[in-house]
Amino acid sequence: MISLRGIGRDFLLGRQTVHALADIDIDIRQGEYVSIMGPSGSGKSTLLNVIALLDRPTRGNYTLDEQDVTGLPDEKLAKIRREHIGFVFQFFHLIPRLTATENVEIPLVLSGMAAAERQDRVRSALVTFGLEGRADHRPDQLSGGERQRVAIARATILQPSVILADEPTGNLDQATGNQVIDMLEKLNAEKVTLIIVTHDADIGRRAKRQLRLVDGRIIADIHGGDHE
């Protein structure tokens, strides 16, 4: 499903070239549960951004669902992201002036879905994530856990085949963070591919496959996490 071959990503800092990723080769199958771990600056988020089609590699090839997406124009990449990939971030990225309902609805509006169908889909999603009582609340009226649940509802409203989560528990207490991971794992149990970047070793070990990065290179690819 996801195939990276010889992926490198360089950045210029002043006159110095920083090799954020180097010679990344990965195959991730549909329905896998993968964590990406490593020290700060190891390239974890850069790798996730490349997989997410939010950043283009400097070299190498990326194949998604048997389509080479490496050199596609921005508008085609945006369409693929919208239809196939859901994002969950550490800082939620909710629009402050919009209610929970309106934040969850954004991907449906962008997809051109009719208003009546949007309302039904959003209502169902809010119930699924236990947010029906918070539908009319803005992000500043929600707890951190509730904001992340809104973000997950938004990320999954178009039923993507891949969910990418970048430090999804980073701003949450341990108990709330575990609840968020439980929700993501439930989606993975429904055959959604789940890829999580995390500094938390306990959360990383829950994944059935663990990639460890150091200096932009994969130094370990471990199958068989603690999570069943």
C-alpha positions as CSV (number, residue, x, y, z in Angstrom):
1,M,0.0,0.0,0.0
2,I,2.8,2.4,1.0
3,S,6.2,1.9,-0.6
4,L,9.1,4.2,-0.1
5,R,12.4,3.6,-2.0
6,G,15.6,5.5,-1.5
7,I,13.7,8.5,0.0
8,G,15.9,11.4,1.1
9,R,14.9,14.8,2.3
10,D,17.4,17.7,2.6
11,F,17.0,21.2,4.0
12,L,19.2,24.2,3.6
13,L,20.0,26.0,6.9
14,G,22.0,29.0,5.8
15,R,24.8,27.5,3.8
16,Q,24.6,24.1,5.4
17,T,22.7,21.2,4.0
18,V,20.8,19.1,6.6
19,H,20.0,15.5,5.6
20,A,16.7,15.0,7.5
21,L,16.0,11.7,5.8
22,A,18.5,9.4,4.1
23,D,17.9,6.2,2.0
24,I,14.6,5.3,3.6
25,D,13.1,2.0,2.3
26,I,9.7,1.0,3.8
27,D,6.8,-1.1,2.7
28,I,3.6,-0.7,4.9
29,R,0.7,-3.0,4.1
30,Q,-3.0,-2.1,4.3
31,G,-4.2,-2.4,7.9
32,E,-0.8,-2.3,9.6
33,Y,-0.2,-0.6,12.9
34,V,3.2,1.2,12.9
35,S,4.9,3.4,15.4
36,I,7.8,5.7,14.4
37,M,10.2,6.5,17.3
38,G,13.5,8.1,17.8
39,P,15.2,11.1,19.5
40,S,14.3,14.7,18.7
41,G,15.7,15.7,15.3
42,S,15.8,12.1,14.1
43,G,13.5,12.7,11.2
44,K,10.2,11.3,12.5
45,S,7.9,14.1,11.6
46,T,9.7,14.7,8.3
47,L,9.1,11.1,7.4
48,L,5.4,11.4,8.4
49,N,5.0,14.5,6.3
50,V,6.5,12.7,3.3
51,I,4.1,9.8,3.8
52,A,1.3,12.3,4.2
53,L,2.1,14.0,0.9
54,L,2.6,17.3,2.8
55,D,6.3,17.4,1.9
56,R,8.1,16.2,-1.2
57,P,11.2,14.1,-0.9
58,T,14.5,15.5,-2.4
59,R,15.1,12.1,-4.0
60,G,13.6,8.6,-4.1
61,N,10.2,7.3,-5.1
62,Y,6.9,7.0,-3.2
63,T,4.2,4.6,-4.3
64,L,0.7,4.8,-2.7
65,D,-1.9,2.2,-3.6
66,E,0.2,1.2,-6.6
67,Q,0.4,4.8,-7.9
68,D,3.7,6.6,-8.1
69,V,2.9,9.9,-6.4
70,T,6.4,11.2,-6.3
71,G,6.1,13.9,-9.0
72,L,2.4,14.5,-9.1
73,P,1.2,18.2,-9.2
74,D,0.0,19.8,-6.0
75,E,-3.7,19.6,-6.9
76,K,-3.6,15.9,-7.5
77,L,-1.7,15.4,-4.2
78,A,-4.4,17.4,-2.4
79,K,-7.1,15.2,-3.9
80,I,-5.3,12.0,-2.8
81,R,-4.7,13.4,0.7
82,R,-8.4,14.3,1.0
83,E,-9.7,10.9,-0.2
84,H,-7.2,8.5,1.4
85,I,-5.3,10.1,4.4
86,G,-6.5,11.4,7.8
87,F,-4.3,13.5,10.1
88,V,-4.2,13.7,13.8
89,F,-1.8,16.2,15.3
90,Q,-0.4,17.1,18.8
91,F,-1.8,20.6,18.8
92,F,-5.2,19.5,17.3
93,H,-5.3,22.2,14.6
94,L,-8.9,23.0,15.1
95,I,-10.3,26.3,13.9
96,P,-11.0,28.4,17.0
97,R,-14.1,30.2,15.8
98,L,-15.9,27.0,14.7
99,T,-17.9,24.6,16.8
100,A,-17.1,21.0,17.1
101,T,-19.7,20.2,14.5
102,E,-18.3,22.8,12.1
103,N,-14.7,21.6,12.6
104,V,-15.7,18.0,11.9
105,E,-17.7,19.1,8.8
106,I,-14.8,20.8,7.1
107,P,-13.5,17.8,5.0
108,L,-17.1,17.1,3.8
109,V,-17.6,20.7,2.7
110,L,-14.3,20.5,0.8
111,S,-15.3,17.3,-0.8
112,G,-18.5,18.9,-2.2
113,M,-20.9,16.7,-0.2
114,A,-24.6,17.8,-0.1
115,A,-25.6,19.6,3.2
116,A,-28.2,17.0,4.3
117,E,-25.7,14.2,3.9
118,R,-23.0,16.2,5.7
119,Q,-25.3,16.8,8.7
120,D,-26.1,13.1,9.0
121,R,-22.5,12.1,8.7
122,V,-21.3,14.6,11.3
123,R,-24.0,13.8,13.7
124,S,-23.1,10.1,13.5
125,A,-19.4,10.8,14.0
126,L,-20.0,13.0,17.1
127,V,-22.0,10.1,18.6
128,T,-19.3,7.6,17.8
129,F,-16.7,9.7,19.6
130,G,-18.9,10.6,22.5
131,L,-19.2,14.3,21.5
132,E,-22.9,14.7,20.9
133,G,-23.2,16.8,24.0
134,R,-20.4,19.1,22.9
135,A,-21.5,19.6,19.3
136,D,-22.0,23.4,19.7
137,H,-18.9,24.1,21.7
138,R,-15.9,25.9,20.3
139,P,-12.4,24.4,20.9
140,D,-11.7,26.8,23.8
141,Q,-14.8,25.4,25.6
142,L,-13.5,21.8,25.3
143,S,-11.0,19.8,27.3
144,G,-7.8,18.6,25.7
145,G,-9.2,15.1,25.3
146,E,-12.4,16.4,23.8
147,R,-10.4,18.5,21.3
148,Q,-8.4,15.5,20.2
149,R,-11.6,13.5,19.8
150,V,-12.9,16.3,17.6
151,A,-9.7,16.1,15.6
152,I,-10.0,12.3,15.2
153,A,-13.6,12.6,14.1
154,R,-12.6,15.2,11.5
155,A,-9.6,13.0,10.4
156,T,-11.9,10.0,9.8
157,I,-15.1,11.6,8.6
158,L,-14.2,10.7,4.9
159,Q,-13.3,7.2,5.9
160,P,-9.7,7.3,4.9
161,S,-7.6,4.2,4.4
162,V,-4.6,5.6,6.3
163,I,-4.5,7.6,9.6
164,L,-1.3,9.5,10.4
165,A,-0.9,10.7,14.0
166,D,2.0,13.0,15.0
167,E,2.4,12.9,18.8
168,P,-1.3,12.6,19.3
169,T,-1.0,12.3,23.1
170,G,1.7,15.0,23.5
171,N,-0.6,17.6,25.1
172,L,-2.7,15.2,27.1
173,D,-2.4,13.6,30.5
174,Q,-1.6,9.9,30.6
175,A,-5.2,8.6,31.2
176,T,-6.7,10.8,28.4
177,G,-3.8,10.0,26.1
178,N,-4.5,6.3,26.6
179,Q,-8.1,6.9,25.7
180,V,-7.1,8.6,22.5
181,I,-4.8,5.7,21.6
182,D,-7.6,3.2,22.3
183,M,-9.8,5.1,19.8
184,L,-7.1,5.0,17.1
185,E,-6.5,1.3,17.8
186,K,-10.2,0.6,17.4
187,L,-10.0,2.2,13.9
188,N,-7.0,0.1,13.1
189,A,-9.0,-3.0,14.1
190,E,-11.4,-2.0,11.3
191,K,-8.4,-2.4,8.9
192,V,-7.5,1.3,8.7
193,T,-3.7,1.6,8.4
194,L,-2.4,3.5,11.5
195,I,1.0,5.2,11.6
196,I,1.9,7.0,14.9
197,V,4.9,9.2,15.6
198,T,5.6,9.3,19.4
199,H,8.2,10.0,22.0
200,D,6.4,7.8,24.4
201,A,8.0,4.4,24.5
202,D,5.0,2.7,26.1
203,I,2.7,4.0,23.4
204,G,5.2,3.0,20.7
205,R,5.4,-0.5,22.0
206,R,1.6,-0.9,21.6
207,A,2.1,-0.9,17.8
208,K,2.5,-4.2,16.1
209,R,5.5,-2.8,14.1
210,Q,8.0,-0.3,15.4
211,L,10.4,1.8,13.3
212,R,13.3,3.5,15.0
213,L,15.0,6.5,13.4
214,V,18.3,8.0,14.2
215,D,19.9,10.8,12.1
216,G,17.3,10.3,9.3
217,R,17.9,6.6,8.9
218,I,15.9,3.6,10.0
219,I,18.1,1.6,12.4
220,A,15.4,-0.9,13.5
221,D,12.2,-2.3,12.1
222,I,10.7,-4.5,14.8
223,H,7.6,-6.6,14.2
224,G,5.3,-7.9,17.0
225,G,4.5,-5.2,19.5
226,D,2.9,-5.8,22.9
227,H,-0.5,-4.8,21.6
228,E,-2.8,-7.6,20.5
